[in-house]
């Protein structure tokens, strides 16, 4: 039987000559292995046709030739069939599953020949019983791996000659993502651990190792692992067909991690702005925690754009990103009557702090501000869904908690809200808030609080703001502070709660407010001008208010049982009625008077127009009633193996509320308010509704009058407003096996569907991020793809979303729908490679289609093809892209879009 592992020193071999280390019964010793030209001849008792030829250079041209030496460490080797040693040729022959281990070197092959005089090994393939080559050599030194057809390696110089090598190099990990570059070379010369010379090599990121769908052919190249490939003449091959895309020399970075470099632009021609290049720039890794990408556009008519993108992250501390975009827009040519020039910008900041970094303090930021017309007029026009979003909002806040009793929470925030239609901007710079935890003066801190006395509690809150109201033109100028409102409000709520008759919960409370202002407004009547004049009064001013409240509520349960044999076994109705009372006195002491031109006495408060407004004039004494309802059923499971029935919600909520003002001289009843919601069809459809019902009638001018609607010849209530929203979402999984998580490919690539105008359902269409630094940072696993969804499978992934919205207004008898629309969006994967999507809708009020987008996506293995088309409307456009998915070669692309 053959031995499977021997450990010897070459010195021992030199002293004792030829020894049969392993001989099978009945076999003779092999004849010497002779090196004739570039072929190693196998021993005669073996079938030579089963051994792959291994090319070696002649002795005079042998770059790996060295003087005999004794290796400093032991070589371990083994083989499955036989191990033969020949002293005349100074060789050891290992056949079938041969392996050698020396220091950090590992070599496996079908056949290995060791020359212990030169300290060299030769490894190659063997043929199986069908004549196919098997057991390709596997060479590993440290972390570097090579899979060739054959290899020749010298232990002393660490040099090697490799034929038909295959190796993988990882590159990336910056904003471009991480990818694998696969290198195939007919002949490779290993100079040392860090330098390889390649002849007739192929570079590709395709996962198909046998027949890649594309590759870059290089005639000669120098490979430095984990750093770069420097090549001579190189050209692109697609399906083994050469293309005219070629370079006299090429440089391929293979650095693992963030590396600085140029970002290649996209070239084109715009009929209005001339020739252009877009997204040219530079990528700079600032540190291990942050990077920066600077890109820009330039048009021959003078238009240009500048963009900055930066992302940063520190584990267990914080993470975020900053995006700034500025564009100078030029219309027509200088000297023409329609020449115009304008600038637009947009700033986006996102910052989040890990809660573990500082448990008692938190800093966060979410900023989205800029020109109201940015998304509509941008040179790139990349965010189609964002054109449908009419609001930009921002918030930057820092909060701090002082945990010592009584704990205090403080926060400092700046907010921004911008309407892109009206170009109005509301800001607070800053907002300061502080609150003290509730204090129970008549109860122990850790004890159970019982009864009205022990539940008495109070706390303290303060809110101070500097509020600005401005517009696009005055924003970031001194004029934005002209109408600033500064004020503060202190409040001390006092309350307690207790039970009455075990079933009724009673809450009694009072609230004290103290309002400060730094600027007030006096009013007087000017007899000469015959008008009211408002005077601005600078200086500190304050007023205080207080009010009382009480409420009582309970919970009622009603269950209707139908029997366990029925599909619906029971229905449960939960009602939570509540009756509240509120009282606030009149604060006439904070009001002044003047006499107008008609001799009438007019009361006013100098606090009118301040941040927190004026105190109420007139006493308030009101009752309010509310009723909250939920309705659910107990349904027997369709699964015969299920033992427990499941709860199904019929009405998630249904709320009714109204009020009665006892101090009002007319119109004492408040309108009846209804709102509710439910989910049906196994939670696939959500329904939300609301309505307002007024018991009073209106006159011919649409003004409410103190006459009940039923007494005016109408119904008990008059419908003043109503709203209905219905959302429906289904997919192929709705009718198949349940899945807790949707397949990512069913929903589309996250980079491709990055921005959807504030919606995640795609009803506003999907965006193409022209600024993306990589077309695709990943590739589906082919084996998983074939198993989960083969090309001719019976299950085709698809999804469909629908949203219906209707708003009815009739407060002044206008009897109209203020908004009425139906929107839908869907995607279908016709094959694992083809995906089609559409987003559209219809506006019934304006009688026209909403934003419509058609999407086509083709997965071409290593390539991605996308075509988006908005066929009509204000934002009519199209976009085409085809390029390599790999981030390493993401510059090999062609995209075209309408402007």
C-alpha positions in Angstrom: 0.0 0.0 0.0 1.3 3.5 -0.8 2.5 5.8 2.0 0.5 9.1 2.2 3.1 11.4 3.8 6.8 11.5 4.3 9.0 14.2 5.8 12.7 14.1 4.8 15.6 16.5 4.4 17.3 16.8 1.1 20.6 16.3 2.8 19.5 12.8 3.7 18.7 12.1 0.0 22.1 13.3 -1.2 23.9 11.0 1.3 22.0 7.8 0.6 21.2 7.9 -3.1 18.1 6.5 -4.8 15.7 5.0 -2.4 12.2 3.8 -3.2 10.2 5.7 -0.7 7.0 4.0 -1.7 6.6 1.0 -4.0 3.5 -0.9 -4.8 3.5 -4.6 -4.9 4.4 -6.0 -8.4 5.8 -2.7 -9.7 9.4 -2.1 -10.7 11.4 1.1 -10.1 10.7 3.7 -12.7 13.3 4.7 -15.3 14.9 8.1 -14.8 12.8 11.2 -15.6 14.6 13.0 -18.4 14.1 16.7 -19.3 14.0 16.7 -23.1 13.5 20.2 -24.4 10.4 21.5 -22.5 8.7 18.2 -21.7 9.0 16.0 -18.6 8.8 12.3 -19.5 6.9 10.1 -17.2 8.1 6.8 -15.8 7.5 3.9 -18.2 5.2 2.0 -15.9 2.7 4.9 -16.0 0.6 6.0 -18.9 2.3 9.1 -20.2 -0.9 10.3 -21.9 -2.4 10.9 -18.5 0.2 13.6 -17.6 -0.1 17.2 -18.7 3.0 18.6 -20.4 4.9 21.1 -18.2 6.9 23.8 -20.0 10.4 24.6 -18.7 13.1 26.8 -20.2 16.4 25.5 -21.3 19.3 25.5 -18.8 21.1 28.4 -20.4 18.0 30.6 -20.4 16.7 29.5 -17.1 16.0 32.5 -15.0 15.3 30.3 -12.0 18.6 28.4 -12.1 20.5 28.5 -8.9 23.4 26.7 -7.2 22.7 23.7 -5.1 21.7 24.6 -1.6 20.2 23.0 1.5 16.8 24.3 2.4 16.6 25.8 5.9 13.3 24.0 6.7 11.7 20.7 6.2 9.5 20.0 3.2 6.3 18.0 3.8 4.8 16.1 0.8 2.4 13.3 0.0 0.6 11.7 -2.9 -2.2 9.2 -3.3 -0.8 6.7 -5.9 3.0 6.8 -5.7 6.1 8.7 -4.7 9.4 7.8 -6.6 12.9 9.2 -6.1 15.6 9.2 -8.8 19.1 10.2 -7.8 20.5 10.4 -11.3 18.1 13.2 -12.3 17.9 14.5 -8.7 14.1 14.3 -8.8 11.3 13.0 -6.7 8.1 12.1 -8.5 4.6 12.4 -6.9 1.5 11.2 -8.7 -2.2 11.7 -8.1 -3.4 14.2 -5.5 0.1 15.3 -4.9 0.8 17.9 -2.2 3.8 19.9 -1.0 4.0 22.2 2.1 7.0 24.4 2.8 7.0 27.4 5.1 4.0 29.6 3.9 3.9 27.8 0.5 1.2 25.2 -0.4 1.2 23.4 -3.7 -1.4 20.8 -4.9 -1.6 19.1 -8.3 -2.2 15.9 -10.2 1.5 15.5 -10.7 4.5 17.1 -9.0 8.2 16.7 -9.8 10.7 17.9 -7.3 14.3 18.7 -8.3 16.2 18.6 -5.0 19.4 19.8 -6.6 18.0 23.0 -7.9 15.3 23.2 -5.1 12.6 23.4 -7.8 9.2 21.9 -8.2 7.2 21.3 -11.4 3.4 20.8 -11.1 0.8 20.0 -13.7 -2.5 18.3 -14.5 -3.3 14.6 -15.2 -6.0 12.9 -17.3 -8.8 10.9 -15.9 -10.2 7.7 -17.4 -12.2 9.7 -19.9 -9.2 11.7 -21.2 -10.2 14.9 -19.5 -7.6 17.0 -17.6 -8.2 17.1 -13.9 -6.5 18.1 -10.7 -5.3 21.5 -11.8 -2.4 22.9 -9.8 -3.2 25.1 -6.8 -0.4 27.3 -5.6 -0.7 29.4 -2.5 1.9 31.6 -0.9 0.7 33.6 2.1 -2.6 35.1 1.0 -1.9 34.9 -2.7 -3.5 32.1 -4.7 -3.0 31.0 -8.3 -4.7 28.2 -10.2 -2.7 27.5 -13.4 -2.5 24.6 -15.8 1.2 24.1 -14.8 3.8 25.8 -12.7 7.5 25.8 -12.1 8.7 27.2 -8.7 12.2 27.6 -7.1 12.3 27.5 -3.3 15.5 29.5 -3.0 14.7 32.5 -5.2 10.9 32.3 -4.7 10.6 32.8 -8.5 8.1 30.9 -10.6 6.9 30.4 -14.2 3.2 29.8 -14.4 1.2 28.7 -17.5 -2.5 29.6 -17.9 -2.8 31.1 -14.5 -6.0 32.2 -12.8 -6.0 34.5 -9.8 -8.4 36.9 -8.1 -7.6 40.4 -6.8 -10.0 42.3 -4.5 -10.2 46.0 -5.0 -12.4 48.8 -3.7 -14.1 49.4 -0.4 -14.5 53.1 -0.9 -17.6 54.9 -2.2 -17.3 52.7 -5.3 -17.8 49.6 -3.3 -15.8 46.3 -3.4 -15.3 44.0 -6.3 -13.1 41.1 -7.5 -10.8 41.5 -10.5 -10.1 38.1 -12.1 -6.8 37.8 -14.0 -6.1 35.1 -16.5 -2.6 34.9 -18.2 -1.1 32.5 -20.7 2.4 32.9 -19.1 3.1 34.5 -15.8 6.6 35.1 -14.3 6.7 35.5 -10.6 9.6 37.8 -9.9 9.1 38.0 -6.1 6.2 38.2 -3.6 5.0 41.6 -4.9 5.7 41.6 -8.7 4.3 39.4 -11.4 4.9 39.8 -15.2 2.1 38.7 -17.4 2.0 37.8 -21.1 -1.3 37.6 -23.1 -3.5 38.3 -20.1 -7.3 38.8 -19.7 -8.7 41.1 -17.0 -12.4 40.8 -16.1 -14.9 41.0 -13.3 -17.2 38.3 -14.8 -18.0 35.4 -12.5 -17.9 33.0 -15.4 -14.3 31.6 -15.0 -14.5 29.5 -18.2 -16.1 31.8 -20.7 -16.3 35.4 -19.4 -18.8 37.5 -21.3 -16.2 40.3 -21.5 -12.6 40.9 -20.7 -9.8 43.4 -21.4 -7.0 41.8 -23.3 -3.5 43.0 -22.5 -0.4 41.8 -24.3 2.1 42.5 -21.6 1.5 43.7 -18.0 3.0 44.1 -14.6 0.9 43.0 -11.7 1.5 44.2 -8.2 -1.1 42.4 -6.0 -3.4 44.6 -3.9 -2.0 47.7 -5.7 -2.2 47.9 -9.4 -1.8 46.4 -12.9 0.3 48.4 -15.4 -0.4 47.2 -19.0 0.7 47.9 -22.5 -1.7 47.9 -25.4 -5.2 46.9 -24.1 -8.5 46.6 -25.8 -12.0 45.4 -24.8 -13.4 42.1 -25.9 -17.1 41.3 -25.6 -18.1 37.6 -26.2 -14.6 37.0 -27.5 -15.1 39.7 -30.2 -12.6 42.6 -30.2 -14.1 46.1 -30.0 -12.5 49.4 -31.1 -12.3 50.5 -27.5 -8.6 50.4 -26.9 -5.7 52.2 -25.1 -2.0 52.2 -25.9 -1.4 51.7 -22.2 -3.6 51.2 -19.2 -3.5 51.4 -15.4 -5.9 49.4 -13.2 -5.9 50.2 -9.5 -6.3 47.2 -7.3 -5.9 48.9 -3.9 -8.0 47.5 -1.2 -9.6 50.3 0.7 -10.1 54.0 -0.2 -7.8 55.3 -2.9 -7.6 58.8 -4.5 -8.3 58.9 -8.2 -10.0 60.6 -11.1 -13.7 60.2 -11.9 -14.4 59.8 -15.6 -17.0 62.1 -17.1 -19.9 61.5 -19.4 -19.8 63.4 -22.7 -22.8 64.6 -24.8 -24.5 67.4 -26.6 -27.5 69.4 -25.5 -29.4 71.5 -28.1 -29.9 74.4 -25.7 -26.6 74.4 -23.9 -24.2 72.9 -26.4 -21.5 70.2 -25.9 -20.9 69.1 -22.3 -19.2 66.7 -20.0 -20.8 65.7 -16.8 -19.7 64.1 -13.5 -16.0 64.7 -14.1 -14.1 64.9 -10.8 -11.8 63.6 -8.2 -12.3 61.1 -5.4 -10.2 61.7 -2.2 -10.1 59.5 0.9 -9.6 62.0 3.7 -9.0 59.4 6.3 -10.1 55.9 7.4 -13.3 57.5 8.6 -14.2 60.0 5.8 -14.0 60.5 2.1 -14.8 63.2 -0.4 -15.9 63.2 -4.0 -15.8 66.4 -6.1 -17.6 66.3 -9.4 -18.7 68.9 -11.9 -20.3 69.6 -15.3 -19.3 72.1 -18.0 -21.4 73.2 -21.0 -20.1 75.2 -24.0 -22.7 77.9 -23.5 -21.3 78.8 -20.1 -23.5 76.7 -17.8 -21.7 74.7 -15.2 -22.3 72.7 -12.0 -20.3 71.8 -9.0 -21.0 69.0 -6.5 -19.5 67.7 -3.3 -20.3 64.4 -1.7 -18.7 63.3 1.5 -19.5 60.3 3.8 -18.1 59.6 7.2 -18.5 56.9 9.8 -16.8 55.8 13.0 -18.0 52.6 14.5 -20.0 52.9 17.8 -19.6 56.7 17.5 -21.3 58.4 14.6 -22.0 58.3 10.9 -23.4 60.6 8.2 -23.0 62.3 4.9 -22.9 65.7 3.3 -24.0 66.6 -0.2 -23.8 70.0 -1.7 -24.7 71.0 -5.3 -24.4 74.3 -7.1 -25.3 75.0 -10.7 -25.0 78.1 -12.8 -27.7 78.0 -15.5 -27.3 80.0 -18.8 -30.2 80.1 -21.3 -29.5 81.0 -24.9 -26.4 83.0 -25.9 -25.1 86.4 -24.6 -26.5 89.2 -26.8 -29.8 87.4 -27.7 -33.1 88.7 -26.3 -33.9 85.5 -24.5 -30.5 85.3 -22.7 -30.9 84.6 -19.0 -28.6 83.6 -16.2 -29.5 82.1 -12.8 -28.0 79.9 -10.1 -29.5 77.1 -8.0 -28.2 75.0 -5.2 -29.1 72.2 -2.8 -27.6 71.1 0.5 -28.3 67.8 2.2 -26.8 66.7 5.5 -27.4 63.6 7.5 -25.8 62.8 10.8 -26.7 60.2 13.5 -24.9 59.4 16.7 -24.7 55.9 18.2 -26.6 55.8 21.4 -23.8 53.9 23.1 -21.4 56.8 22.3 -23.0 59.1 24.9 -26.1 57.9 26.7 -26.9 61.3 28.2 -26.4 63.5 25.1 -27.4 63.2 21.5 -26.6 65.1 18.3 -28.5 64.6 15.1 -29.0 66.4 11.8 -31.2 66.0 8.8 -30.9 68.9 6.4 -32.5 69.3 3.0 -32.6 73.0 1.8 -31.8 75.0 -1.2 -33.4 76.7 -4.2 -37.1 75.9 -4.6 -36.6 75.2 -8.3 -33.5 73.0 -7.9 -35.1 69.7 -8.8 -37.1 71.2 -11.6 -34.3 73.0 -13.3 -31.1 71.0 -12.5 -28.7 70.3 -15.3 -28.7 66.6 -14.5 -32.5 66.3 -13.9 -31.7 63.1 -12.1 -34.3 63.0 -9.4 -37.6 62.8 -11.2 -39.7 61.8 -8.1 -38.3 64.7 -6.2 -40.1 67.1 -8.5 -43.3 65.9 -7.0 -42.3 66.8 -3.4 -43.4 70.3 -2.6 -41.7 70.6 0.9 -38.1 70.7 1.9 -37.5 70.3 5.7 -34.4 70.3 8.0 -33.7 69.8 11.6 -30.4 70.0 13.6 -30.6 69.2 17.3 -28.5 68.6 20.3 -30.0 67.2 23.5 -28.6 66.7 26.9 -30.0 64.8 29.9 -29.0 65.6 33.5 -29.9 62.3 35.3 -29.7 63.5 38.9 -33.1 63.8 40.5 -35.2 65.5 39.4 -33.8 64.8 35.9 -33.8 67.6 33.4 -33.8 67.3 29.6 -32.5 70.2 27.5 -32.3 70.5 23.7 -31.1 73.1 21.3 -32.5 72.8 17.7 -32.6 74.7 14.4 -35.5 73.8 12.0 -36.3 74.8 8.5 -39.5 74.2 6.4 -39.7 75.3 2.7 -42.6 75.3 0.3 -41.1 74.9 -3.2 -44.3 76.1 -4.9 -44.8 79.4 -3.0 -41.0 79.7 -2.2 -41.8 80.6 1.4 -39.4 79.6 4.1 -40.1 79.2 7.9 -37.1 78.8 10.2 -36.3 78.7 13.9 -32.8 79.8 14.8 -32.7 78.4 17.4 -35.3 76.6 19.5 -34.4 76.0 23.1 -36.4 73.6 25.1 -36.1 72.3 28.7 -38.3 70.0 30.8 -38.1 68.7 34.3 -39.4 65.2 35.1 -42.7 64.9 37.0 -42.4 65.3 40.7 -44.9 63.5 43.1 -44.5 65.5 46.3 -46.9 63.3 48.3 -45.5 59.9 47.3 -42.2 58.0 47.6 -40.1 58.0 44.5 -39.9 54.2 44.3 -43.3 53.4 45.9 -46.6 52.6 44.3 -48.8 55.7 44.0 -52.4 55.2 45.1 -55.3 57.6 45.4 -55.8 61.2 44.4 -53.3 62.8 46.9 -50.3 60.5 46.1 -50.9 60.9 42.3 -50.6 64.7 42.5 -47.7 65.7 40.3 -46.2 68.7 38.5 -43.4 69.5 36.2 -41.8 72.5 34.5 -41.3 73.1 30.7 -39.9 76.0 28.8 -39.7 76.7 25.1 -37.9 79.7 23.6 -37.6 80.4 19.8 -36.3 82.9 17.3 -38.6 82.4 14.4 -37.9 83.7 10.9 -40.2 84.0 7.9 -38.6 84.7 4.6 -38.5 83.6 0.9 -36.0 82.3 -1.6 -34.8 85.8 -2.6 -34.1 87.0 0.9 -32.8 83.7 2.3 -29.2 83.9 3.6 -29.3 87.7 3.5 -29.7 90.2 6.2 -33.3 90.8 5.1 -34.3 87.4 6.4 -34.0 88.7 10.0 -36.3 91.7 9.4 -39.5 90.0 10.6 -37.9 87.8 13.2 -40.1 86.9 16.2 -38.4 86.1 19.5 -40.3 84.8 22.5 -40.5 82.2 25.2 -43.2 80.3 27.0 -42.9 78.7 30.5 -45.5 76.2 31.6 -46.1 74.4 34.9 -48.8 71.6 34.5 -50.3 70.2 37.7 -52.5 67.1 37.6 -53.7 64.0 39.5 -55.7 60.9 38.6 -57.8 58.4 40.5 -60.5 55.8 40.2 -64.2 56.2 40.9 -66.3 53.0 41.4 -63.3 51.0 40.1 -64.4 51.5 36.5 -64.1 55.2 35.9 -60.7 56.9 35.5 -60.7 60.6 36.5 -58.0 63.1 35.7 -58.0 66.6 37.2 -55.4 69.2 36.3 -54.4 72.8 36.0 -51.9 74.6 33.8 -50.0 77.9 34.4 -48.3 79.6 31.5 -46.0 82.6 31.5 -45.3 84.1 28.1 -42.3 86.4 27.3 -41.8 88.6 24.3 -38.9 91.0 23.3 -41.0 93.0 20.9 -44.7 94.0 21.0 -47.0 96.1 18.8 -49.2 99.0 19.9 -52.1 100.2 17.8 -53.7 103.7 17.4 -56.0 105.4 15.0 -54.6 108.2 12.9 -57.4 110.7 12.2 -55.4 112.5 9.5 -54.7 109.3 7.5 -58.0 107.7 8.7 -56.3 104.4 9.3 -55.0 102.2 12.1 -51.3 102.7 12.7 -49.2 99.9 14.3 -46.2 100.9 16.4 -43.3 98.5 17.1 -42.5 98.5 20.8 -39.1 97.2 21.6 -38.4 95.8 25.1 -39.3 92.9 27.3 -43.0 92.2 27.9 -44.8 89.3 29.5 -48.3 88.0 30.3 -49.5 84.9 32.2 -52.5 82.6 31.8 -54.0 79.7 33.5 -56.7 77.1 33.0 -58.4 74.1 34.6 -59.5 70.8 33.2 -61.1 67.5 34.2 -61.9 64.3 32.4 -63.6 61.0 33.2 -63.4 57.9 31.0 -63.9 54.2 31.1 -63.6 51.2 28.8 -66.5 49.0 27.7 -66.2 45.5 26.2 -68.8 43.7 24.2 -68.3 40.2 22.9 -70.6 38.3 20.5 -69.9 34.6 20.4 -71.0 32.5 17.4 -69.6 29.1 18.4 -66.3 27.3 17.8 -67.7 25.4 14.9 -68.2 28.5 12.8 -65.4 30.1 10.8 -66.0 33.4 12.7 -66.0 32.3 16.3 -66.5 35.7 18.0 -66.5 39.4 17.5 -65.3 41.8 20.2 -66.2 45.5 20.3 -64.1 47.8 22.6 -65.4 51.3 23.4 -63.5 54.0 25.3 -65.9 57.0 26.0 -64.4 60.1 27.5 -66.0 63.3 28.8 -63.8 66.4 29.4 -64.4 69.8 30.9 -62.2 72.9 30.5 -62.3 76.3 32.0 -60.2 79.4 31.3 -61.0 82.9 32.6 -60.8 86.1 30.5 -57.5 88.0 30.5 -58.8 91.4 29.7 -56.0 93.0 31.8 -53.6 92.4 28.9 -55.8 94.3 26.4 -55.9 98.0 25.5 -58.4 100.2 23.6 -58.5 102.8 20.9 -61.4 104.6 19.2 -61.7 104.1 15.5 -63.0 106.6 12.9 -66.6 105.5 13.6 -66.3 106.3 17.2 -66.3 102.6 18.1 -64.1 101.3 20.9 -61.7 98.6 19.6 -59.9 96.3 22.0 -56.5 95.0 21.1 -53.5 93.3 22.7 -50.0 94.5 22.1 -49.1 90.8 22.1 -51.0 90.3 18.8 -48.4 89.4 16.1 -45.9 88.1 18.6 -44.4 84.5 18.5 -47.0 83.0 21.0 -49.9 85.3 20.2 -52.2 87.2 22.6 -54.1 85.7 25.6 -57.7 84.9 25.1 -60.3 87.6 25.5 -63.4 86.2 27.0 -64.1 83.4 29.3 -63.9 79.8 28.1 -66.2 77.2 29.7 -66.6 74.1 27.5 -67.4 70.4 27.5 -66.0 67.9 25.0 -66.9 64.3 24.3 -65.0 61.6 22.5 -65.6 57.9 21.7 -62.9 55.6 20.5 -63.9 52.2 19.0 -62.0 49.1 17.9 -63.7 46.0 16.4 -61.9 42.7 15.9 -62.9 39.1 15.2 -61.7 35.7 16.3 -61.4 33.5 13.2 -60.6 29.9 12.9 -57.4 29.2 11.0 -57.7 27.7 7.5 -54.8 25.4 8.4 -56.3 22.2 9.7 -53.2 21.7 11.9 -53.7 25.1 13.6 -55.1 24.8 17.1 -55.4 28.5 18.1 -57.8 30.9 16.3 -56.3 34.2 15.0 -57.4 37.7 15.7 -58.5 39.7 12.7 -59.0 43.5 12.9 -62.3 44.7 11.4 -61.8 48.3 12.5 -58.4 49.3 13.8 -59.9 52.6 15.1 -63.1 54.6 14.7 -63.2 57.8 16.7 -66.0 60.3 17.2 -65.6 63.7 19.0 -67.5 66.9 19.5 -67.8 69.8 22.0 -70.1 72.3 23.6 -69.0 75.9 24.5 -71.2 77.1 27.4 -69.9 80.7 27.3 -70.6 81.3 23.6 -73.6 83.4 22.8 -74.2 81.4 19.6 -73.0 78.3 17.7 -72.2 76.5 20.9 -72.0 73.1 19.4 -68.8 72.1 17.7 -68.8 70.1 14.5 -68.9 66.3 14.9 -65.5 64.9 13.8 -65.2 61.3 12.5 -62.0 59.4 11.6 -61.1 55.8 11.4 -59.0 53.2 9.6 -58.8 49.5 8.9 -56.9 46.9 6.9 -58.5 44.2 4.9 -57.5 41.4 2.5 -54.9 40.0 4.8 -53.5 43.5 5.5 -52.9 44.0 1.8 -55.3 47.0 1.6 -55.4 49.8 4.1 -58.3 52.2 4.3 -58.3 55.5 6.2 -61.2 58.0 6.3 -62.3 61.1 8.1 -65.3 63.5 7.9 -66.7 66.6 9.5 -70.4 67.0 10.3 -71.8 70.4 11.2 -75.2 70.7 13.0 -75.6 74.3 12.0 -76.8 75.7 8.7 -75.2 78.3 6.5 -76.6 81.4 4.7 -76.4 82.2 1.1 -72.9 83.6 1.5 -71.7 80.3 3.0 -71.4 81.7 6.6 -72.5 79.6 9.6 -75.7 80.8 11.3 -77.1 80.0 14.7 -79.8 77.7 13.2 -79.7 74.0 13.3 -79.5 72.5 9.8 -82.5 70.2 10.4 -84.6 73.3 11.3 -83.4 74.9 8.1 -85.0 72.1 6.0 -81.8 70.0 5.9 -80.6 66.8 7.5 -79.5 66.4 11.1 -75.9 67.1 10.1 -74.3 68.9 7.2 -71.3 67.2 5.6 -68.5 69.9 5.5 -65.5 67.8 4.6 -64.5 64.3 4.0 -61.3 62.4 3.1 -60.7 58.9 1.9 -57.3 57.2 1.4 -57.0 53.6 0.1 -53.7 51.8 -0.3 -53.3 48.4 -1.9 -50.2 46.3 -2.3 -49.8 42.8 -3.7 -47.1 40.7 -5.2 -46.5 37.2 -6.5 -45.8 36.2 -2.8 -49.4 37.1 -2.0 -50.6 34.0 -3.9 -47.6 31.8 -3.0 -45.6 30.8 0.0 -45.3 33.3 2.8 -42.1 35.2 3.1 -41.2 37.4 5.9 -38.8 39.4 3.8 -39.2 40.4 0.2 -36.5 39.4 -2.2 -34.3 42.4 -2.9 -34.4 41.8 -6.6 -38.2 42.0 -6.6 -38.0 45.6 -5.3 -35.1 46.8 -7.4 -31.6 47.8 -6.7 -31.4 50.1 -3.7 -28.9 52.4 -5.5 -31.2 52.6 -8.5 -34.3 53.4 -6.4 -32.4 55.7 -4.1 -34.8 58.7 -4.1 -38.5 58.5 -4.6 -39.8 62.0 -3.8 -40.3 61.1 -0.1 -42.3 57.9 -1.0 -41.1 54.3 -0.7 -43.9 52.8 -2.9 -42.6 54.1 -6.3 -45.8 56.0 -7.1 -43.8 59.1 -7.9 -41.6 57.0 -10.2 -38.0 56.0 -9.5 -34.9 58.0 -9.8 -31.7 57.5 -11.8 -28.8 58.8 -9.8 -26.6 60.2 -12.5 -24.1 61.2 -9.8 -23.7 57.6 -8.6 -20.1 56.7 -8.5 -20.8 53.1 -9.5 -23.5 51.6 -11.7 -23.9 48.6 -9.5 -22.0 47.5 -6.4 -23.0 43.9 -6.6 -24.0 41.0 -8.7 -26.6 38.3 -8.1 -25.2 35.0 -7.2 -25.8 32.9 -10.4 -26.3 29.7 -8.6 -28.9 31.2 -6.2 -30.6 32.9 -9.2 -31.0 29.7 -11.1 -32.4 27.9 -8.0 -34.7 30.6 -6.8 -36.0 31.7 -10.2 -34.9 29.8 -13.3 -35.6 31.3 -16.6 -38.6 29.2 -17.4 -40.0 28.9 -13.8 -43.7 28.9 -13.2 -43.3 31.7 -10.7 -42.7 35.2 -12.1 -41.8 37.8 -9.5 -44.0 40.8 -9.6 -45.5 43.5 -7.4 -48.2 46.1 -7.7 -49.1 49.1 -5.6 -52.2 51.3 -5.8 -53.1 54.5 -4.0 -56.5 56.2 -4.1 -57.1 59.6 -2.5 -60.2 61.8 -2.5 -60.9 65.0 -0.5 -64.3 66.6 -0.4 -65.0 70.2 0.7 -68.4 71.7 1.5 -67.8 74.1 4.4 -69.3 77.0 2.4 -71.6 75.0 0.2 -69.0 74.8 -2.6 -69.8 71.0 -2.9 -66.6 70.0 -4.7 -63.7 67.6 -4.6 -60.6 69.6 -3.8 -58.4 66.6 -4.8 -59.2 63.3 -6.4 -56.6 61.0 -7.8 -55.7 57.4 -8.4 -52.0 56.4 -8.6 -50.4 53.0 -9.3 -46.9 51.5 -9.6 -45.8 48.0 -10.5 -42.8 45.9 -11.5 -42.5 42.5 -13.1 -39.5 40.3 -13.6 -40.3 38.6 -16.9 -37.1 36.5 -16.6 -34.2 36.6 -14.1 -32.6 39.1 -16.5 -35.6 41.2 -17.7 -37.5 43.5 -15.5 -40.2 46.0 -16.5 -41.9 48.6 -14.4 -44.5 51.4 -14.7 -45.7 54.3 -12.5 -48.6 56.5 -13.4 -52.0 57.7 -12.2 -55.0 59.9 -13.1 -56.1 63.2 -11.5 -59.9 63.2 -11.7 -60.2 66.8 -10.6 -57.8 68.3 -13.2 -58.6 65.6 -15.7 -55.2 64.5 -16.6 -52.6 61.8 -16.1 -50.1 62.2 -13.2 -46.4 61.7 -13.5 -46.0 58.7 -15.8 -42.8 56.6 -16.0 -41.9 53.4 -17.9 -38.9 51.4 -16.7 -37.0 48.7 -18.5 -34.0 46.9 -16.9 -31.9 44.1 -18.4 -29.3 42.1 -16.4 -26.5 41.2 -18.9 -24.5 39.3 -16.3 -21.5 41.6 -16.0 -23.4 44.5 -17.7 -26.5 46.3 -16.7 -28.9 48.0 -19.2 -31.5 50.5 -18.1 -34.0 52.6 -20.0 -36.4 55.0 -18.2 -39.0 57.0 -20.2 -41.5 59.7 -19.1 -43.5 59.8 -22.4 -45.5 63.0 -21.7 -46.1 65.9 -19.3 -44.0 68.7 -17.9 -41.2 66.3 -17.1 -41.1 64.5 -20.4 -37.7 62.8 -20.7 -35.8 59.6 -21.3 -32.6 58.0 -20.0 -30.6 55.1 -21.3 -27.6 53.4 -19.6 -25.4 50.4 -20.3 -22.3 49.7 -18.4 -20.3 47.2 -16.4 -21.7 46.6 -13.0 -18.3 46.2 -11.3 -17.2 49.4 -9.5 -13.6 48.7 -10.6 -14.5 49.2 -14.3 -17.6 51.4 -13.8 -16.1 53.9 -16.2 -16.7 51.5 -19.1 -20.3 52.7 -19.7 -22.4 54.6 -22.2 -25.4 56.6 -21.0 -27.6 59.1 -22.9 -30.5 61.2 -21.7 -32.8 63.9 -23.0 -32.3 67.3 -21.5 
